[in-house]
Amino acid sequence: MSESVAVDLTQAISSRVKTEREARHWSLSELAERSGVSKAMISKIERGEASPTATVLGRLSGAFGLTLSTLLVLAEQTGERLARRAQQAVWQDPETGYIRRRISPPTGGVLELLEIELPVGVKVPYPSDAFVFQHQQIWVTQGVLTFREGRQLYQLEAGDCLQLGAPADCEFFNAGDEACRYLVGLVRR
């Protein structure tokens, strides 16, 4: 991953979080209360001093009433209809090494395609709020993904595709011995 692309996206995320908070006329304290993320961490994110983890972004986006994906799309938007691989926005979770590549052009269209690489042993939880505004499918292309949707547990292998149901707390887990890659297709509800 190009360091400049990662730095640019981190700055875009920082700006977007601040824009979303200010658009709602919320103080840092109010966003902290609504999201469960500390006021100090939100402040560091907004100033670009900390790169938020996937879990933190999931909590912030849920508090805003947005999906995580929508929050990142808003940060990434440029209006281009062609997304060449070298220019696709890539974000890496500083805590887990989870890598998210936005395959779709950053136009804000209704369909969004993402490529995720989940390192061995990594578990990423998302609250149900992160899934409220979208229909989602997961297609595993490499490795094995253990996916929990509410109380239902799925073991997805390369080639398997799962359509998510009603919004529920979810968890992505790579219990395998190699990186797991999967594509996520999102359509706004």
MDTraj code that builds the backbone (N, CA, C; nanometers):
import mdtraj as md
import numpy as np

residues = "MET SER GLU SER VAL ALA VAL ASP LEU THR GLN ALA ILE SER SER ARG VAL LYS THR GLU ARG GLU ALA ARG HIS TRP SER LEU SER GLU LEU ALA GLU ARG SER GLY VAL SER LYS ALA MET ILE SER LYS ILE GLU ARG GLY GLU ALA SER PRO THR ALA THR VAL LEU GLY ARG LEU SER GLY ALA PHE GLY LEU THR LEU SER THR LEU LEU VAL LEU ALA GLU GLN THR GLY GLU ARG LEU ALA ARG ARG ALA GLN GLN ALA VAL TRP GLN ASP PRO GLU THR GLY TYR ILE ARG ARG ARG ILE SER PRO PRO THR GLY GLY VAL LEU GLU LEU LEU GLU ILE GLU LEU PRO VAL GLY VAL LYS VAL PRO TYR PRO SER ASP ALA PHE VAL PHE GLN HIS GLN GLN ILE TRP VAL THR GLN GLY VAL LEU THR PHE ARG GLU GLY ARG GLN LEU TYR GLN LEU GLU ALA GLY ASP CYS LEU GLN LEU GLY ALA PRO ALA ASP CYS GLU PHE PHE ASN ALA GLY ASP GLU ALA CYS ARG TYR LEU VAL GLY LEU VAL ARG ARG".split()
xyz = np.array([
    [0.0843, -0.1172, 0.0000],
    [0.0000, 0.0000, 0.0000],
    [0.0887, 0.1233, 0.0000],
    [0.0552, 0.2212, -0.0812],
    [0.1301, 0.3454, -0.0878],
    [0.1095, 0.4261, 0.0396],
    [0.2175, 0.4705, 0.1000],
    [0.2102, 0.5499, 0.2237],
    [0.1325, 0.6790, 0.2014],
    [0.1497, 0.7455, 0.0862],
    [0.0800, 0.8725, 0.0610],
    [-0.0694, 0.8522, 0.0478],
    [-0.1141, 0.7403, -0.0134],
    [-0.2576, 0.7127, -0.0234],
    [-0.3152, 0.6917, 0.1156],
    [-0.2437, 0.6154, 0.2022],
    [-0.2917, 0.5904, 0.3380],
    [-0.2998, 0.7197, 0.4177],
    [-0.1973, 0.8057, 0.4061],
    [-0.1964, 0.9325, 0.4790],
    [-0.3106, 1.0213, 0.4304],
    [-0.3305, 1.0302, 0.2982],
    [-0.4385, 1.1120, 0.2436],
    [-0.5747, 1.0635, 0.2926],
    [-0.5975, 0.9322, 0.2945],
    [-0.7251, 0.8785, 0.3398],
    [-0.7447, 0.9024, 0.4888],
    [-0.6387, 0.8890, 0.5675],
    [-0.6499, 0.9160, 0.7114],
    [-0.6921, 1.0613, 0.7332],
    [-0.6339, 1.1532, 0.6594],
    [-0.6712, 1.2947, 0.6716],
    [-0.8149, 1.3172, 0.6254],
    [-0.8553, 1.2491, 0.5173],
    [-0.9924, 1.2629, 0.4676],
    [-1.0922, 1.2094, 0.5699],
    [-1.0587, 1.0989, 0.6362],
    [-1.1455, 1.0428, 0.7402],
    [-1.1552, 1.1403, 0.8569],
    [-1.0427, 1.1964, 0.8982],
    [-1.0415, 1.2936, 1.0079],
    [-1.1345, 1.4101, 0.9778],
    [-1.1218, 1.4643, 0.8585],
    [-1.2062, 1.5781, 0.8180],
    [-1.3529, 1.5388, 0.8130],
    [-1.3817, 1.4177, 0.7634],
    [-1.5215, 1.3755, 0.7488],
    [-1.5875, 1.3567, 0.8847],
    [-1.5146, 1.2977, 0.9799],
    [-1.5699, 1.2790, 1.1147],
    [-1.6060, 1.4147, 1.1746],
    [-1.5161, 1.5102, 1.1622],
    [-1.5426, 1.6441, 1.2151],
    [-1.6610, 1.7093, 1.1426],
    [-1.6662, 1.6965, 1.0107],
    [-1.7767, 1.7535, 0.9324],
    [-1.9101, 1.6934, 0.9754],
    [-1.9153, 1.5619, 0.9917],
    [-2.0404, 1.4950, 1.0318],
    [-2.0827, 1.5400, 1.1723],
    [-1.9871, 1.5496, 1.2628],
    [-2.0201, 1.5928, 1.4000],
    [-2.0724, 1.7358, 1.4001],
    [-2.0022, 1.8238, 1.3290],
    [-2.0425, 1.9648, 1.3269],
    [-2.1742, 1.9857, 1.2534],
    [-2.2020, 1.9055, 1.1505],
    [-2.3280, 1.9173, 1.0767],
    [-2.4479, 1.8863, 1.1671],
    [-2.4248, 1.8077, 1.2698],
    [-2.5314, 1.7720, 1.3644],
    [-2.5324, 1.8649, 1.4864],
    [-2.4378, 1.9581, 1.4888],
    [-2.4232, 2.0532, 1.6010],
    [-2.3981, 1.9804, 1.7323],
    [-2.3171, 1.8731, 1.7250],
    [-2.2828, 1.7955, 1.8426],
    [-2.1473, 1.8395, 1.8964],
    [-2.1356, 1.8410, 2.0257],
    [-2.0055, 1.8635, 2.0887],
    [-1.9283, 1.7315, 2.0843],
    [-1.8002, 1.7378, 2.1157],
    [-1.7213, 1.6149, 2.1261],
    [-1.7817, 1.5220, 2.2312],
    [-1.8279, 1.5813, 2.3411],
    [-1.8875, 1.5016, 2.4494],
    [-2.0123, 1.4286, 2.4024],
    [-2.0960, 1.4974, 2.3239],
    [-2.2190, 1.4342, 2.2760],
    [-2.1886, 1.3183, 2.1821],
    [-2.0919, 1.3364, 2.0912],
    [-2.0554, 1.2269, 2.0021],
    [-1.9953, 1.1119, 2.0828],
    [-1.9162, 1.1432, 2.1825],
    [-1.8566, 1.0393, 2.2675],
    [-1.9664, 0.9577, 2.3359],
    [-2.0673, 1.0256, 2.3879],
    [-2.1775, 0.9576, 2.4561],
    [-2.2572, 0.8703, 2.3593],
    [-2.2847, 0.9216, 2.2399],
    [-2.3646, 0.8484, 2.1416],
    [-2.2901, 0.7292, 2.0822],
    [-2.1570, 0.7393, 2.0723],
    [-2.0785, 0.6360, 2.0039],
    [-2.0088, 0.5377, 2.0971],
    [-1.9855, 0.5794, 2.2215],
    [-1.9080, 0.4949, 2.3117],
    [-1.7578, 0.5069, 2.2880],
    [-1.7170, 0.6066, 2.2068],
    [-1.5749, 0.6344, 2.1812],
    [-1.5361, 0.7528, 2.2694],
    [-1.4219, 0.7475, 2.3321],
    [-1.3837, 0.8544, 2.4252],
    [-1.3699, 0.9893, 2.3540],
    [-1.3991, 1.0937, 2.4280],
    [-1.3870, 1.2301, 2.3773],
    [-1.2428, 1.2579, 2.3325],
    [-1.1465, 1.2090, 2.4089],
    [-1.0051, 1.2300, 2.3753],
    [-0.9700, 1.1636, 2.2421],
    [-1.0209, 1.0402, 2.2192],
    [-0.9917, 0.9708, 2.0939],
    [-1.0568, 1.0428, 1.9765],
    [-1.1799, 1.0875, 1.9926],
    [-1.2481, 1.1598, 1.8845],
    [-1.1703, 1.2862, 1.8500],
    [-1.1244, 1.3567, 1.9512],
    [-1.0472, 1.4789, 1.9287],
    [-0.9184, 1.4489, 1.8518],
    [-0.8490, 1.3409, 1.8895],
    [-0.7258, 1.3024, 1.8198],
    [-0.7545, 1.2650, 1.6745],
    [-0.8650, 1.1952, 1.6516],
    [-0.9030, 1.1563, 1.5152],
    [-0.9293, 1.2806, 1.4324],
    [-1.0089, 1.3727, 1.4854],
    [-1.0448, 1.4941, 1.4118],
    [-0.9230, 1.5808, 1.3804],
    [-0.8241, 1.5787, 1.4663],
    [-0.7019, 1.6567, 1.4428],
    [-0.6012, 1.5812, 1.3565],
    [-0.6332, 1.4576, 1.3204],
    [-0.5431, 1.3779, 1.2381],
    [-0.4250, 1.3229, 1.3146],
    [-0.4350, 1.3184, 1.4473],
    [-0.3260, 1.2692, 1.5312],
    [-0.3358, 1.1195, 1.5578],
    [-0.4515, 1.0602, 1.5261],
    [-0.4705, 0.9159, 1.5454],
    [-0.5483, 0.8611, 1.4278],
    [-0.5076, 0.7446, 1.3805],
    [-0.5816, 0.6759, 1.2752],
    [-0.6792, 0.5817, 1.3446],
    [-0.8088, 0.6001, 1.3233],
    [-0.9075, 0.5189, 1.3950],
    [-0.9077, 0.3737, 1.3484],
    [-0.9382, 0.2842, 1.4403],
    [-0.9511, 0.1426, 1.4068],
    [-1.0864, 0.1205, 1.3391],
    [-1.1038, 0.0028, 1.2794],
    [-1.2311, -0.0322, 1.2161],
    [-1.3434, -0.0315, 1.3193],
    [-1.3159, -0.0801, 1.4393],
    [-1.4174, -0.0827, 1.5446],
    [-1.4598, 0.0582, 1.5828],
    [-1.3641, 0.1477, 1.5995],
    [-1.3948, 0.2867, 1.6350],
    [-1.4743, 0.3539, 1.5228],
    [-1.4320, 0.3337, 1.3981],
    [-1.5066, 0.3925, 1.2860],
    [-1.6486, 0.3367, 1.2785],
    [-1.6649, 0.2082, 1.3090],
    [-1.7984, 0.1481, 1.3112],
    [-1.8869, 0.2133, 1.4151],
    [-1.8316, 0.2425, 1.5315],
    [-1.9091, 0.3083, 1.6381],
    [-1.9443, 0.4520, 1.6012],
    [-1.8471, 0.5245, 1.5444],
    [-1.8729, 0.6640, 1.5048],
    [-1.9764, 0.6712, 1.3936],
    [-1.9618, 0.5849, 1.2921],
    [-2.0572, 0.5882, 1.1812],
    [-2.1970, 0.5528, 1.2305],
    [-2.2080, 0.4560, 1.3214],
    [-2.3381, 0.4196, 1.3779],
    [-2.4015, 0.5353, 1.4526],
    [-2.3216, 0.6105, 1.5268],
    [-2.3730, 0.7272, 1.5996],
    [-2.4245, 0.8328, 1.5023],
    [-2.3609, 0.8439, 1.3854],
    [-2.4046, 0.9410, 1.2841],
    [-2.5253, 0.8914, 1.2055],
    [-2.5630, 0.7639, 1.2242],
    [-2.6716, 0.7073, 1.1464],
    [-2.6269, 0.6716, 1.0057],
    [-2.4968, 0.6450, 0.9906],
    [-2.4380, 0.6080, 0.8620],
    [-2.3757, 0.4706, 0.8743],
    [-2.3610, 0.4026, 0.7629],
    [-2.2825, 0.2796, 0.7659],
    [-2.1358, 0.3206, 0.7658],
    [-2.0509, 0.2311, 0.8097],
    [-1.9068, 0.2559, 0.8047],
    [-1.8661, 0.2837, 0.6611],
    [-1.9196, 0.2053, 0.5717],
    [-1.8861, 0.2205, 0.4309],
    [-1.9262, 0.3581, 0.3783],
    [-2.0442, 0.4053, 0.4163],
    [-2.0900, 0.5373, 0.3718],
    [-1.9988, 0.6464, 0.4256],
    [-1.9599, 0.6361, 0.5519],
    [-1.8699, 0.7351, 0.6093],
    [-1.7385, 0.7400, 0.5310],
    [-1.6850, 0.6221, 0.4974],
    [-1.5596, 0.6181, 0.4216],
    [-1.5790, 0.6676, 0.2781],
    [-1.6923, 0.6351, 0.2173],
    [-1.7209, 0.6846, 0.0816],
    [-1.7264, 0.8366, 0.0811],
    [-1.7928, 0.8936, 0.1805],
    [-1.8014, 1.0402, 0.1884],
    [-1.6621, 1.1011, 0.2023],
    [-1.5754, 1.0336, 0.2746],
    [-1.4377, 1.0832, 0.2898],
    [-1.3599, 1.0700, 0.1589],
    [-1.3921, 0.9685, 0.0791],
    [-1.3158, 0.9371, -0.0412],
    [-1.3673, 1.0025, -0.1688],
    [-1.4885, 1.0569, -0.1691],
    [-1.5525, 1.1020, -0.2933],
    [-1.4695, 1.2013, -0.3737],
    [-1.4627, 1.1744, -0.5050],
    [-1.3942, 1.2661, -0.5954],
    [-1.4747, 1.2933, -0.7216],
    [-1.5741, 1.2092, -0.7538],
    [-1.6541, 1.2278, -0.8747],
    [-1.6029, 1.1485, -0.9939],
    [-1.4894, 1.0834, -0.9823],
    [-1.4335, 1.0035, -1.0927],
    [-1.5171, 0.8772, -1.1132],
    [-1.5376, 0.8381, -1.2401],
    [-1.6133, 0.7170, -1.2719],
    [-1.5244, 0.5965, -1.2980],
    [-1.3949, 0.6159, -1.3101],
    [-1.3002, 0.5077, -1.3328],
    [-1.2085, 0.4996, -1.2113],
    [-1.1960, 0.3800, -1.1579],
    [-1.1087, 0.3595, -1.0415],
    [-0.9992, 0.2605, -1.0788],
    [-0.8857, 0.3113, -1.1209],
    [-0.7714, 0.2244, -1.1515],
    [-0.7124, 0.1743, -1.0194],
    [-0.6644, 0.0533, -1.0212],
    [-0.6150, -0.0091, -0.8969],
    [-0.5162, 0.0803, -0.8222],
    [-0.4254, 0.1425, -0.8935],
    [-0.3232, 0.2249, -0.8289],
    [-0.3820, 0.3464, -0.7575],
    [-0.5012, 0.3905, -0.7976],
    [-0.5632, 0.5069, -0.7348],
    [-0.6762, 0.4698, -0.6381],
    [-0.7054, 0.3424, -0.6233],
    [-0.8128, 0.3020, -0.5323],
    [-0.7710, 0.3299, -0.3881],
    [-0.8639, 0.3859, -0.3142],
    [-0.8358, 0.4211, -0.1749],
    [-0.8177, 0.2940, -0.0920],
    [-0.7092, 0.2912, -0.0162],
    [-0.6773, 0.1783, 0.0696],
    [-0.6625, 0.2311, 0.2116],
    [-0.7261, 0.1614, 0.3045],
    [-0.7157, 0.1989, 0.4453],
    [-0.6761, 0.0754, 0.5232],
    [-0.5810, 0.0916, 0.6149],
    [-0.5363, -0.0191, 0.6985],
    [-0.5649, 0.0132, 0.8439],
    [-0.6335, -0.0787, 0.9106],
    [-0.6640, -0.0637, 1.0528],
    [-0.5317, -0.0700, 1.1292],
    [-0.4952, 0.0371, 1.2011],
    [-0.3663, 0.0388, 1.2705],
    [-0.3561, -0.0641, 1.3830],
    [-0.4692, -0.1116, 1.4308],
    [-0.4693, -0.2067, 1.5417],
    [-0.4549, -0.3515, 1.4953],
    [-0.5241, -0.3880, 1.3862],
    [-0.5314, -0.5286, 1.3465],
    [-0.4575, -0.5618, 1.2170],
    [-0.4263, -0.4605, 1.1365],
    [-0.3658, -0.4858, 1.0061],
    [-0.4681, -0.5147, 0.8974],
    [-0.5960, -0.5159, 0.9341],
    [-0.7071, -0.5333, 0.8387],
    [-0.6919, -0.4292, 0.7281],
    [-0.7046, -0.4713, 0.6006],
    [-0.6890, -0.3791, 0.4887],
    [-0.8187, -0.3719, 0.4101],
    [-0.8647, -0.2514, 0.3835],
    [-0.9877, -0.2271, 0.3077],
    [-0.9526, -0.1474, 0.1832],
    [-0.9841, -0.2031, 0.0669],
    [-0.9622, -0.1348, -0.0611],
    [-1.0993, -0.1048, -0.1207],
    [-1.1210, 0.0205, -0.1528],
    [-1.2455, 0.0595, -0.2197],
    [-1.2255, 0.0405, -0.3688],
    [-1.2886, -0.0620, -0.4251],
    [-1.2739, -0.0947, -0.5666],
    [-1.3566, 0.0004, -0.6527],
    [-1.4759, 0.0336, -0.6071],
    [-1.5677, 0.1183, -0.6845],
    [-1.5130, 0.2588, -0.7031],
    [-1.5470, 0.3212, -0.8158],
    [-1.5106, 0.4625, -0.8329],
    [-1.5756, 0.5459, -0.7223],
    [-1.5058, 0.6478, -0.6741],
    [-1.5564, 0.7283, -0.5617],
    [-1.6586, 0.8341, -0.6045],
    [-1.7666, 0.7894, -0.6685],
    [-1.8691, 0.8827, -0.7160],
    [-1.9873, 0.8925, -0.6222],
    [-1.9970, 0.8010, -0.5262],
    [-2.1130, 0.8008, -0.4381],
    [-2.2312, 0.7283, -0.4988],
    [-2.2080, 0.6385, -0.5963],
    [-2.3154, 0.5618, -0.6591],
    [-2.3821, 0.4674, -0.5608],
    [-2.4895, 0.4014, -0.6045],
    [-2.5649, 0.3152, -0.5133],
    [-2.4960, 0.1816, -0.4857],
    [-2.4135, 0.1334, -0.5803],
    [-2.3404, 0.0090, -0.5608],
    [-2.1980, 0.0408, -0.5182],
    [-2.1513, -0.0325, -0.4184],
    [-2.0139, -0.0141, -0.3732],
    [-1.9493, -0.1507, -0.3595],
    [-1.8284, -0.1643, -0.4144],
    [-1.7520, -0.2873, -0.4035],
    [-1.6265, -0.2610, -0.3223],
    [-1.6001, -0.3493, -0.2267],
    [-1.4829, -0.3376, -0.1403],
    [-1.4077, -0.4693, -0.1409],
    [-1.2757, -0.4623, -0.1315],
    [-1.1935, -0.5814, -0.1141],
    [-1.1313, -0.5713, 0.0245],
    [-1.1471, -0.6774, 0.1011],
    [-1.0955, -0.6798, 0.2380],
    [-0.9905, -0.7893, 0.2493],
    [-0.8809, -0.7581, 0.3180],
    [-0.7820, -0.8593, 0.3538],
    [-0.7762, -0.8641, 0.5056],
    [-0.8110, -0.9800, 0.5595],
    [-0.8163, -0.9994, 0.7041],
    [-0.6999, -1.0908, 0.7440],
    [-0.6021, -1.0370, 0.8176],
    [-0.4865, -1.1187, 0.8575],
    [-0.5270, -1.2357, 0.9479],
    [-0.4396, -1.3337, 0.9565],
    [-0.4603, -1.4516, 1.0405],
    [-0.4827, -1.4078, 1.1857],
    [-0.5839, -1.4655, 1.2486],
    [-0.6114, -1.4410, 1.3900],
    [-0.6852, -1.3122, 1.4202],
    [-0.7182, -1.2340, 1.3183],
    [-0.7840, -1.1044, 1.3410],
    [-0.9351, -1.1215, 1.3472],
    [-0.9937, -1.0521, 1.4443],
    [-1.1380, -1.0524, 1.4660],
    [-1.1826, -0.9058, 1.4649],
    [-1.2811, -0.8740, 1.3796],
    [-1.3305, -0.7364, 1.3703],
    [-1.4815, -0.7367, 1.3934],
    [-1.5257, -0.6786, 1.5065],
    [-1.6691, -0.6712, 1.5340],
    [-1.7293, -0.5393, 1.4835],
    [-1.8555, -0.5450, 1.4441],
    [-1.9300, -0.4250, 1.4051],
    [-2.0668, -0.4293, 1.4726],
    [-2.1139, -0.3149, 1.5232],
    [-2.2477, -0.3121, 1.5813],
    [-2.3537, -0.3160, 1.4714],
    [-2.4753, -0.3542, 1.5073],
    [-2.5839, -0.3628, 1.4092],
    [-2.6076, -0.2297, 1.3388],
    [-2.5798, -0.1175, 1.4066],
    [-2.5978, 0.0159, 1.3460],
    [-2.5177, 0.0311, 1.2168],
    [-2.4072, -0.0418, 1.2046],
    [-2.3219, -0.0308, 1.0862],
    [-2.3868, -0.0936, 0.9628],
    [-2.4980, -0.1687, 0.9807],
    [-2.5611, -0.2395, 0.8696],
    [-2.7033, -0.1920, 0.8394],
    [-2.7512, -0.0918, 0.9106],
    [-2.8901, -0.0487, 0.8999],
    [-2.9272, 0.0039, 0.7615],
    [-2.8400, 0.0765, 0.6971],
    [-2.8754, 0.1473, 0.5747],
    [-2.8277, 0.0796, 0.4470],
    [-2.7973, -0.0508, 0.4524],
    [-2.7430, -0.1159, 0.3338],
    [-2.7823, -0.2626, 0.3258],
    [-2.7853, -0.3138, 0.2037],
    [-2.7918, -0.4572, 0.1777],
    [-2.6476, -0.4962, 0.1478],
    [-2.6056, -0.6108, 0.1959],
    [-2.4648, -0.6471, 0.1825],
    [-2.4509, -0.7940, 0.1486],
    [-2.3532, -0.8237, 0.0621],
    [-2.3144, -0.9615, 0.0333],
    [-2.1633, -0.9726, 0.0520],
    [-2.1206, -1.0891, 0.0987],
    [-1.9788, -1.1169, 0.1198],
    [-1.9416, -1.2355, 0.0314],
    [-1.8375, -1.2184, -0.0506],
    [-1.7890, -1.3253, -0.1386],
    [-1.6427, -1.3500, -0.1054],
    [-1.6129, -1.4669, -0.0506],
    [-1.4765, -1.5018, -0.0112],
    [-1.3988, -1.5461, -0.1350],
    [-1.2806, -1.4867, -0.1549],
    [-1.1974, -1.5202, -0.2707],
    [-1.0706, -1.5967, -0.2320],
    [-1.0314, -1.5901, -0.1038],
    [-0.9105, -1.6603, -0.0579],
    [-0.9230, -1.6877, 0.0905],
    [-0.8845, -1.8061, 0.1316],
    [-0.8844, -1.8402, 0.2731],
    [-1.0225, -1.8776, 0.3236],
    [-1.0375, -1.8695, 0.4547],
    [-1.1632, -1.9049, 0.5215],
    [-1.2022, -1.7901, 0.6140],
    [-1.3282, -1.7511, 0.6066],
    [-1.3810, -1.6444, 0.6910],
    [-1.4863, -1.7022, 0.7840],
    [-1.4684, -1.6818, 0.9123],
    [-1.5719, -1.7162, 1.0086],
    [-1.6500, -1.5882, 1.0330],
    [-1.7783, -1.5906, 1.0020],
    [-1.8608, -1.4703, 1.0103],
    [-1.9782, -1.4970, 1.1037],
    [-1.9909, -1.4106, 1.2042],
    [-2.1035, -1.4195, 1.2973],
    [-2.1986, -1.3049, 1.2681],
    [-2.3247, -1.3396, 1.2462],
    [-2.4312, -1.2412, 1.2231],
    [-2.5362, -1.2664, 1.3303],
    [-2.5380, -1.1795, 1.4333],
    [-2.6252, -1.2064, 1.5479],
    [-2.5795, -1.3349, 1.6137],
    [-2.6698, -1.4326, 1.6237],
    [-2.6349, -1.5628, 1.6843],
    [-2.5928, -1.6668, 1.5807],
    [-2.6112, -1.6359, 1.4531],
    [-2.5786, -1.7306, 1.3447],
    [-2.4300, -1.7241, 1.3112],
    [-2.3669, -1.8398, 1.2998],
    [-2.2251, -1.8483, 1.2667],
    [-2.2099, -1.9164, 1.1310],
    [-2.1295, -1.8548, 1.0438],
    [-2.1044, -1.9092, 0.9103],
    [-1.9552, -1.9332, 0.8927],
    [-1.9203, -2.0433, 0.8300],
    [-1.7826, -2.0735, 0.7915],
    [-1.7800, -2.0606, 0.6391],
    [-1.7208, -1.9529, 0.5877],
    [-1.7222, -1.9256, 0.4445],
    [-1.5850, -1.9554, 0.3849],
    [-1.5830, -2.0375, 0.2798],
    [-1.4591, -2.0739, 0.2120],
    [-1.4535, -2.0042, 0.0767],
    [-1.3376, -2.0084, 0.0115],
    [-1.3200, -1.9440, -0.1182],
    [-1.4311, -1.9862, -0.2136],
    [-1.4953, -1.8876, -0.2728],
    [-1.6055, -1.9106, -0.3652],
    [-1.7423, -1.8974, -0.3015],
    [-1.7516, -1.9061, -0.1680],
    [-1.8803, -1.8930, -0.0995],
    [-1.9245, -1.7471, -0.0961],
    [-2.0555, -1.7257, -0.1094],
    [-2.1125, -1.5907, -0.1059],
    [-2.2309, -1.5909, -0.0097],
    [-2.2330, -1.4970, 0.0811],
    [-2.3391, -1.4858, 0.1810],
    [-2.4088, -1.3516, 0.1675],
    [-2.5411, -1.3527, 0.1605],
    [-2.6203, -1.2301, 0.1642],
    [-2.6607, -1.2082, 0.3092],
    [-2.6299, -1.0918, 0.3647],
    [-2.6642, -1.0633, 0.5029],
    [-2.8142, -1.0403, 0.5173],
    [-2.8641, -1.0725, 0.6353],
    [-3.0054, -1.0547, 0.6655],
    [-3.0293, -0.9195, 0.7319],
    [-3.1272, -0.9184, 0.8202],
    [-3.1615, -0.7962, 0.8937],
    [-3.0406, -0.7506, 0.9752],
    [-3.0274, -0.6181, 0.9973],
    [-2.9135, -0.5676, 1.0745],
    [-2.8983, -0.6381, 1.2090],
    [-2.7771, -0.6812, 1.2370],
    [-2.7438, -0.7494, 1.3627],
    [-2.5978, -0.7204, 1.3929],
    [-2.5595, -0.7356, 1.5194],
    [-2.4183, -0.7255, 1.5531],
    [-2.3456, -0.8351, 1.4757],
    [-2.2332, -0.8004, 1.4142],
    [-2.1587, -0.8960, 1.3320],
    [-2.0124, -0.8984, 1.3726],
    [-1.9476, -1.0086, 1.3351],
    [-1.8056, -1.0216, 1.3622],
    [-1.7401, -1.0998, 1.2488],
    [-1.6323, -1.0451, 1.1953],
    [-1.5519, -1.1094, 1.0919],
    [-1.4284, -1.1658, 1.1619],
    [-1.3969, -1.2947, 1.1384],
    [-1.2845, -1.3573, 1.2072],
    [-1.2095, -1.4495, 1.1119],
    [-1.0775, -1.4364, 1.1117],
    [-0.9928, -1.5251, 1.0326],
    [-0.9225, -1.6208, 1.1272],
    [-0.9778, -1.7412, 1.1405],
    [-0.9189, -1.8444, 1.2253],
    [-0.8258, -1.9352, 1.1456],
    [-0.8117, -1.9071, 1.0161],
    [-0.7293, -1.9906, 0.9285],
    [-0.5810, -1.9678, 0.9471],
    [-0.5026, -2.0273, 0.8570],
    [-0.3571, -2.0149, 0.8651],
    [-0.3003, -1.9311, 0.7507],
    [-0.3883, -1.8605, 0.6774],
    [-0.3456, -1.7675, 0.5723],
    [-0.4394, -1.6473, 0.5732],
    [-0.3952, -1.5380, 0.5134],
    [-0.4796, -1.4194, 0.5043],
    [-0.6100, -1.4566, 0.4340],
    [-0.7161, -1.3981, 0.4768],
    [-0.8470, -1.4192, 0.4145],
    [-0.8798, -1.2950, 0.3332],
    [-0.9195, -1.3162, 0.2073],
    [-0.9617, -1.2044, 0.1221],
    [-1.1079, -1.2268, 0.0859],
    [-1.1826, -1.1181, 0.0889],
    [-1.3218, -1.1283, 0.0471],
    [-1.3672, -0.9960, -0.0118],
    [-1.4653, -1.0063, -0.0996],
    [-1.5269, -0.8879, -0.1595],
    [-1.6580, -0.8635, -0.0875],
    [-1.6883, -0.7363, -0.0670],
    [-1.8146, -0.6962, -0.0085],
    [-1.8867, -0.6116, -0.1118],
    [-2.0095, -0.6489, -0.1407],
    [-2.0946, -0.5702, -0.2292],
    [-2.2017, -0.5041, -0.1441],
    [-2.2127, -0.3724, -0.1565],
    [-2.3079, -0.2953, -0.0761],
    [-2.4033, -0.2177, -0.1663],
    [-2.5297, -0.2178, -0.1294],
    [-2.6291, -0.1343, -0.1951],
    [-2.7069, -0.0659, -0.0830],
    [-2.7233, 0.0637, -0.0942],
    [-2.7964, 0.1371, 0.0089],
    [-2.9431, 0.0967, 0.0102],
    [-3.0004, 0.0850, 0.1281],
    [-3.1435, 0.0495, 0.1441],
    [-3.2297, 0.1678, 0.1067],
])
top = md.Topology()
chain = top.add_chain()
for i, resn in enumerate(residues, 1):
    res = top.add_residue(resn, chain, resSeq=i)
    for name in ("N", "CA", "C"):
        top.add_atom(name, md.element.get_by_symbol(name[0]), res)
traj = md.Trajectory(xyz[None], top)
